């Protein structure tokens, strides 16, 4: 479904406007997601020791059974801003709460952008009433909110699923995310919000969201740099009624995976979308550790960018991941082509495989380590000169 046509669940509205944090008035820099009734809320946040004021405020307010809204700004992350940053974040939530007629604690907040700058509250303060007034219930309104989350993203990231309620009706989950760099496992400089009209308790929402994030946003990496602002929030207002938990979990997992992989497809400067499948280890945790290590290797990423099937880089990265394995049981396929079996090279046409990597944006690496039950699917991208240029000149 095109991003512009993703619908909101029943009882939700959204908006995105420009208030002047971004100098280009065509670029939205404020976003708002609102439930028309008290909703269950859960959140998963960055594991960085350094966190932004919005993360601190939102952590205090979830899980909850009385949430009403998520307000976001892009262009400034409000990180390392001390007491002033906390006051600014709380002022933003209070302004939205006043517009909605709810308690301040019912509003969570996210910010994204440059670290170490104060919010331009002279622009944001008058922009918040404008944002609340722009709320609407159409797909265009949700798309506008997703646009308001963007920083270096080149497109708005949206996903939706429907499922049956226990009464035979229909419930919907719709999510929006932003992110393109400073992306590492355990989340990164990405924001995500998933809205649903299914009925979910706070404890179940917290548990199911953490499981979904672990299989999606925690399995992507652009550059291995963990951000200070990562936030994924789930709001469930119950307007459609309860759903089977297994079906709800599957839909939530799919929405989160769509959004996470869109972040990799939009990675700064990237020319390849890389799927890494690891199998045959004793545990899923072992598989994830090796997949993450391979994904973050600059030598692996640059080889993929150069369409160089230099598979020794992949095996050696697996070897320093800290997970014991028998090198003589290692198998590797690149784009479906066997390049290593039982730890030693097999004959393959290097020119043909190189052309396969060069001529396809999608690239697959399949690593097998034996017959253990541990598996992981992980997503990353290549490392390009354009990524270096974008991040070398980010603030100057």
C-alpha positions as CSV (number, residue, x, y, z in Angstrom):
1,X,0.0,0.0,0.0
2,X,1.4,3.4,-0.9
3,X,2.5,5.5,2.1
4,X,0.1,8.2,1.2
5,X,-2.9,5.9,1.5
6,X,-2.2,4.2,4.9
7,X,-5.3,4.8,7.1
8,X,-5.6,5.6,10.7
9,X,-7.2,3.2,13.1
10,X,-10.6,4.2,14.5
11,X,-10.5,6.9,17.1
12,X,-7.1,8.3,16.0
13,X,-6.1,11.5,14.3
14,X,-2.8,12.9,13.2
15,X,-1.1,16.1,11.9
16,X,2.2,17.4,10.6
17,X,3.1,21.1,10.2
18,X,6.0,23.4,9.8
19,X,6.7,25.8,12.6
20,X,10.1,27.2,11.5
21,X,12.5,24.8,13.2
22,X,13.4,23.8,9.6
23,X,14.1,26.8,7.5
24,X,12.3,25.4,4.5
25,X,8.5,26.0,5.1
26,X,7.8,23.1,2.7
27,X,9.4,20.7,5.2
28,X,7.2,19.8,8.2
29,X,9.0,19.8,11.6
30,X,6.2,19.0,14.0
31,X,4.0,15.8,14.2
32,X,1.2,14.8,16.4
33,X,-0.7,11.5,16.9
34,X,-3.9,11.6,19.1
35,X,-6.4,9.1,20.4
36,X,-9.9,10.5,21.0
37,X,-10.1,8.5,24.3
38,X,-7.7,7.2,26.9
39,X,-5.4,4.6,25.4
40,X,-3.0,1.9,26.6
41,X,0.6,3.0,25.9
42,X,3.9,1.2,26.0
43,X,7.4,2.3,24.9
44,X,10.9,1.0,24.1
45,X,13.8,3.4,24.3
46,X,17.5,3.7,23.5
47,X,20.0,1.8,25.6
48,X,22.5,4.6,25.3
49,X,23.6,6.0,28.7
50,X,23.2,9.5,27.1
51,X,19.6,10.2,26.4
52,X,17.6,13.2,25.3
53,X,15.1,15.0,27.5
54,X,12.1,13.6,25.5
55,X,13.3,10.1,26.3
56,X,13.5,10.9,30.0
57,X,10.0,12.4,30.0
58,X,8.4,9.6,28.0
59,X,10.0,6.9,30.0
60,X,8.2,8.4,33.1
61,X,4.8,8.1,31.4
62,X,4.7,4.5,30.0
63,X,3.4,1.9,30.4
64,X,0.0,3.6,30.9
65,X,-3.7,3.1,30.5
66,X,-4.5,6.8,30.1
67,X,-2.4,8.0,27.2
68,X,-3.8,10.4,24.7
69,X,-1.1,11.6,22.4
70,X,2.5,11.6,21.1
71,X,4.0,14.9,20.0
72,X,7.2,15.0,18.0
73,X,9.6,17.5,16.5
74,X,12.4,17.0,14.0
75,X,15.4,19.2,13.4
76,X,16.7,19.2,17.0
77,X,17.0,16.2,19.3
78,X,17.0,18.1,22.6
79,X,19.9,16.0,23.9
80,X,22.5,17.1,26.4
81,X,20.5,20.2,27.1
82,X,20.1,19.8,30.9
83,X,17.3,21.3,33.0
84,X,16.3,23.7,30.2
85,X,15.8,20.7,27.8
86,X,13.6,18.9,30.3
87,X,11.6,22.1,30.8
88,X,11.1,22.5,27.1
89,X,10.0,18.9,26.6
90,X,7.5,19.2,29.4
91,X,6.3,22.5,28.0
92,X,5.6,20.9,24.7
93,X,3.6,18.1,26.3
94,X,1.7,20.5,28.5
95,X,0.7,22.6,25.4
96,X,-0.7,19.6,23.6
97,X,-2.5,18.4,26.8
98,X,-4.1,21.8,27.1
99,X,-5.3,21.7,23.5
100,X,-6.7,18.2,24.1
101,X,-8.1,18.9,27.6
102,X,-6.1,16.0,29.2
103,X,-3.4,15.7,31.8
104,X,0.1,16.5,30.8
105,X,1.2,12.9,31.7
106,X,-1.1,11.6,29.0
107,X,1.2,13.1,26.4
108,X,4.5,11.5,25.4
109,X,7.2,13.2,23.3
110,X,9.9,12.4,20.9
111,X,12.6,14.7,19.3
112,X,15.1,14.0,16.5
113,X,17.9,16.0,14.9
114,X,21.2,17.4,15.9
115,X,22.6,16.7,19.4
116,X,23.7,19.4,21.8
117,X,21.4,22.2,20.7
118,X,18.5,23.8,22.5
119,X,15.0,23.6,21.0
120,X,13.9,26.8,19.2
121,X,10.9,27.3,21.5
122,X,10.2,30.7,20.0
123,X,9.2,28.7,16.8
124,X,7.8,25.7,18.5
125,X,5.6,27.5,21.1
126,X,3.3,29.1,18.5
127,X,3.5,26.0,16.3
128,X,1.9,23.7,18.8
129,X,-1.6,25.2,18.7
130,X,-1.3,25.2,14.9
131,X,-0.4,21.5,15.0
132,X,-3.4,20.6,17.2
133,X,-5.7,22.6,15.0
134,X,-4.5,20.6,11.9
135,X,-5.5,17.2,13.3
136,X,-7.4,15.1,10.9
137,X,-8.5,11.4,10.4
138,X,-7.5,10.8,6.8
139,X,-4.5,9.0,5.3
140,X,-3.2,12.4,4.2
141,X,-3.1,13.5,7.8
142,X,-1.2,10.4,8.9
143,X,1.2,11.0,6.0
144,X,1.7,14.6,7.0
145,X,2.6,13.5,10.5
146,X,5.1,11.0,9.1
147,X,6.6,13.8,7.1
148,X,6.9,15.9,10.2
149,X,9.2,13.2,11.7
150,X,11.7,13.3,8.9
151,X,15.3,14.6,9.1
152,X,17.6,13.2,6.4
153,X,15.0,10.6,5.4
154,X,14.1,10.7,1.7
155,X,10.6,9.3,2.2
156,X,7.9,8.9,4.8
157,X,7.8,5.5,6.3
158,X,4.4,4.0,7.0
159,X,2.9,0.5,7.3
160,X,-0.5,-1.0,8.2
161,X,-2.2,-4.3,8.9
162,X,-5.7,-5.4,9.7
163,X,-6.9,-8.4,11.8
164,X,-10.2,-9.7,13.1
165,X,-11.4,-8.9,16.6
166,X,-12.8,-11.6,18.9
167,X,-16.3,-10.3,18.0
168,X,-15.7,-10.8,14.3
169,X,-15.1,-7.1,13.5
170,X,-11.9,-5.5,12.2
171,X,-9.0,-3.9,14.0
172,X,-6.2,-2.0,12.5
173,X,-2.6,-1.3,13.3
174,X,-0.9,1.6,11.5
175,X,2.7,2.7,12.2
176,X,5.0,5.5,11.2
177,X,8.8,5.8,11.6
178,X,11.8,7.9,10.7
179,X,15.5,7.0,10.4
180,X,18.3,6.9,7.9
181,X,21.6,7.0,9.8
182,X,23.0,6.8,13.3
183,X,21.3,3.4,13.2
184,X,22.5,0.4,15.3
185,X,21.0,-2.6,17.1
186,X,19.2,-1.8,20.3
187,X,17.6,0.9,18.2
188,X,19.2,4.0,16.8
189,X,18.3,7.6,15.8
190,X,14.9,6.4,14.9
191,X,11.5,7.2,16.1
192,X,8.4,5.0,15.6
193,X,4.8,5.1,16.7
194,X,2.3,2.3,16.2
195,X,-1.4,3.1,16.6
196,X,-4.1,0.5,17.0
197,X,-7.8,0.4,17.8
198,X,-7.4,-3.1,19.3
199,X,-7.9,-3.5,23.0
200,X,-4.6,-4.4,24.8
201,X,-3.6,-4.1,28.5
202,X,-0.6,-2.1,29.4
203,X,1.3,-5.1,30.6
204,X,0.6,-7.0,27.4
205,X,1.4,-4.0,25.2
206,X,4.7,-3.6,26.9
207,X,5.6,-7.3,26.5
208,X,4.4,-7.6,22.9
209,X,6.1,-4.3,21.8
210,X,9.4,-5.3,23.3
211,X,9.2,-8.7,21.5
212,X,8.3,-6.9,18.2
213,X,11.1,-4.4,18.5
214,X,13.7,-7.1,19.3
215,X,12.8,-8.8,15.9
216,X,12.8,-5.6,13.9
217,X,14.3,-2.3,15.1
218,X,16.9,-4.2,17.1
219,X,17.9,-6.1,14.0
220,X,19.0,-3.3,11.7
221,X,22.2,-1.4,11.4
222,X,23.4,1.4,9.1
223,X,26.6,2.5,10.8
224,X,26.8,0.8,14.3
225,X,26.3,4.1,16.1
226,X,23.6,3.9,18.8
227,X,21.7,7.1,19.1
228,X,20.4,9.0,22.2
229,X,16.8,9.5,21.0
230,X,15.5,6.1,20.0
231,X,11.8,5.7,20.8
232,X,9.1,3.3,19.7
233,X,5.7,3.9,21.2
234,X,2.5,1.8,20.9
235,X,-0.9,3.3,21.6
236,X,-4.0,1.0,21.7
237,X,-7.3,2.7,22.3
238,X,-9.6,-0.3,22.3
239,X,-12.2,1.2,19.9
240,X,-12.4,-2.0,17.9
241,X,-12.3,-4.4,20.8
242,X,-10.0,-7.3,21.8
243,X,-8.1,-9.5,19.3
244,X,-6.5,-12.9,19.6
245,X,-3.1,-12.3,21.1
246,X,-1.2,-14.4,18.6
247,X,-2.8,-12.6,15.7
248,X,-2.2,-9.2,17.2
249,X,1.5,-10.0,17.9
250,X,1.9,-11.2,14.3
251,X,0.4,-8.0,12.9
252,X,2.6,-5.9,15.2
253,X,5.7,-7.8,14.2
254,X,4.9,-7.2,10.5
255,X,4.3,-3.5,10.9
256,X,7.5,-3.0,12.9
257,X,9.5,-5.1,10.4
258,X,8.1,-3.0,7.5
259,X,9.2,0.2,9.2
260,X,12.6,-1.1,10.3
261,X,13.5,-2.4,6.8
262,X,12.3,0.9,5.2
263,X,14.9,2.6,7.4
264,X,17.6,0.4,5.9
265,X,16.2,1.0,2.4
266,X,16.5,4.7,3.0
267,X,20.0,4.5,4.7
268,X,22.1,7.6,4.0
269,X,24.2,7.1,0.8
270,X,23.4,3.4,0.6
271,X,23.3,1.6,-2.8
272,X,22.5,-1.9,-1.4
273,X,19.9,-3.4,1.0
274,X,21.6,-6.4,2.6
275,X,19.7,-9.3,4.3
276,X,21.9,-11.4,6.6
277,X,20.5,-14.9,7.6
278,X,22.4,-16.8,10.2
279,X,21.5,-20.4,11.1
280,X,22.9,-23.4,12.9
281,X,24.1,-21.9,16.2
282,X,23.2,-23.0,19.7
283,X,20.8,-20.0,20.3
284,X,19.1,-17.1,18.6
285,X,21.2,-14.8,20.7
286,X,24.4,-16.3,19.3
287,X,23.0,-16.0,15.8
288,X,22.1,-12.3,16.4
289,X,25.5,-11.5,17.8
290,X,27.2,-12.9,14.7
291,X,24.7,-11.3,12.3
292,X,25.2,-7.9,14.0
293,X,29.0,-8.2,13.9
294,X,29.0,-9.0,10.2
295,X,26.5,-6.2,9.5
296,X,28.7,-3.6,11.3
297,X,32.0,-4.6,9.6
298,X,33.2,-1.7,7.5
299,X,35.2,-4.1,5.4
300,X,32.1,-6.2,4.6
301,X,30.0,-3.2,3.9
302,X,32.6,-1.6,1.5
303,X,33.1,-4.9,-0.3
304,X,29.4,-5.1,-0.9
305,X,29.5,-1.5,-2.2
306,X,32.3,-2.4,-4.5
307,X,30.5,-5.6,-5.7
308,X,33.6,-7.6,-4.4
309,X,32.7,-11.2,-3.4
310,X,35.6,-11.1,-0.9
311,X,33.9,-13.7,1.4
312,X,36.9,-14.0,3.8
313,X,35.9,-10.7,5.3
314,X,32.5,-12.2,6.2
315,X,34.0,-15.3,7.8
316,X,36.6,-13.3,9.7
317,X,33.9,-10.9,11.1
318,X,32.0,-13.9,12.3
319,X,35.1,-15.2,14.0
320,X,35.6,-12.1,16.1
321,X,32.0,-11.8,17.2
322,X,32.7,-13.6,20.5
323,X,30.6,-16.6,19.7
324,X,32.4,-20.0,19.6
325,X,31.9,-22.1,16.5
326,X,33.8,-24.7,14.5
327,X,35.3,-22.9,11.5
328,X,35.3,-26.2,9.5
329,X,31.5,-26.3,9.6
330,X,31.1,-22.8,8.2
331,X,29.0,-22.4,5.0
332,X,28.4,-19.2,3.1
333,X,26.2,-18.1,0.2
334,X,26.2,-14.7,-1.4
335,X,23.1,-13.9,-3.5
336,X,22.3,-17.6,-3.5
337,X,25.8,-18.6,-4.8
338,X,27.8,-21.0,-2.7
339,X,31.3,-19.5,-2.0
340,X,32.3,-21.5,1.0
341,X,31.4,-25.0,2.2
342,X,32.7,-26.7,5.4
343,X,35.1,-23.8,5.9
344,X,36.9,-23.9,2.6
345,X,36.3,-22.2,-0.8
346,X,34.2,-23.7,-3.5
347,X,34.6,-22.9,-7.2
348,X,32.4,-20.1,-8.4
349,X,32.5,-17.5,-11.2
350,X,33.7,-14.3,-9.4
351,X,32.8,-12.1,-12.3
352,X,29.3,-13.3,-12.5
353,X,28.7,-13.0,-8.8
354,X,30.3,-9.5,-8.8
355,X,27.9,-8.5,-11.5
356,X,25.0,-9.9,-9.5
357,X,25.9,-7.8,-6.5
358,X,26.5,-4.7,-8.7
359,X,23.3,-4.9,-10.7
360,X,20.9,-5.6,-7.8
361,X,20.1,-3.3,-4.9
362,X,19.1,-6.3,-2.8
363,X,22.0,-8.5,-1.6
364,X,21.7,-11.6,0.5
365,X,24.3,-13.3,2.8
366,X,23.5,-16.7,4.2
367,X,25.8,-18.0,7.0
368,X,25.4,-21.5,8.4
369,X,27.4,-22.8,11.3
370,X,26.0,-26.4,11.8
371,X,22.8,-27.9,13.0
372,X,21.9,-25.9,16.1
373,X,18.5,-24.3,16.5
374,X,19.7,-20.7,16.7
375,X,18.6,-18.4,13.8
376,X,18.6,-14.7,13.1
377,X,17.6,-12.4,10.2
378,X,19.3,-9.1,10.2
379,X,19.3,-6.1,7.8
380,X,22.1,-3.6,6.9
381,X,23.4,-1.6,4.0
382,X,26.7,-0.9,2.2
383,X,29.0,1.9,3.2
384,X,29.6,4.5,0.5
385,X,31.5,7.7,-0.1
386,X,28.2,9.5,-0.1
387,X,27.5,8.4,3.5
388,X,30.9,9.8,4.5
389,X,30.2,13.1,2.7
390,X,26.7,13.5,4.3
391,X,28.0,12.9,7.8
392,X,31.2,14.8,7.5
393,X,29.3,17.9,6.6
394,X,26.2,17.4,8.8
395,X,26.4,20.6,10.9
396,X,28.9,22.6,8.9
